[in-house]
Amino acid sequence: MTAAVYDNPDTFCREYWQDGRLMAFVSANLLLKKVHEGRLPALDGFAWRDGRLTGDFLAVAPLNSTLGHP
């Protein structure tokens, strides 16, 4: 199993990927608002940064295609 979190600068969403599938996402605006209000403590691990990929890059299908990976 592969998994990753990607701060997508094209969609302005924090995306949660698993095995090449987008499983969930949160908009950057909602993320920032709720984290500051203390309502999403699990997402408070790191601030938004365009293009940041945390986890296995093979989990993120669009990046795989861009980088030439299967």
Buried (B, 14 or more C-beta within 10 A) or exposed (E): EBBBBBBBEEEBBBBBBBEBEBEEBBEBEBBBEBBEEEEBEEBEEEEBEEEBBBBBBBBBBBBBEEEEEE
